[in-house]
């Protein structure tokens, strides 16, 4: 089935530094990647949508200069949290629609737990 | 704004018991998806529903798409310890956006 590989699975960084999270689609092309954020005991909230070769669109309240998204190829999308602060500590998950002809649905990465100290 | 409210928020049950949870929306959905999320993992699709009134099973899981298209429920029969996790309903917003909108989640604990 369609698999999205997300790395790292967890990361601890110092306040003020930047962290890059990668999501790779394995054996299929992901033209669209959704990036979600999940705070403890809360639901998944969409942060932004990236489309290969074009600028990402951000949800209201999400700072595009802080959460940099790059989708330069059909198999890789990255989210960089710049100048991280403790309030950015969260679980970040990527998701992409199943490939055409594979049925309706979305596949998710395994998530990245970011802790900013 | 759009809300998908799930109830109950959390539940503690004995192994072997049946479980029922539901999801209600403030607006119509054309597709309902049920996901399970284990701690520290991404959600995994359990059941997808495409038509109002549809009833679909996946092993011990059964889900229904409400006739009003504003609700859905998920039942788990004969629960086992590995059913522990957070269950989310989700669906693409009828606005045409391609992303999924997630419910508030139901946290299930199964006591052996």
Interface residues (C-beta under 8 A of the other chain):
Chain A: X6 X9 X10 X32 X34 X36 X41 X42 X43 X44 X45 X46 X49 X91 X93 X95 X97 X103 X104 X105 X106 X108 X109 X110 X111 X113
Chain B: X31 X33 X40 X41 X42 X43 X44 X45 X48 X50 X88 X98 X99 X100 X101 X102 X103 X104 X105 X107
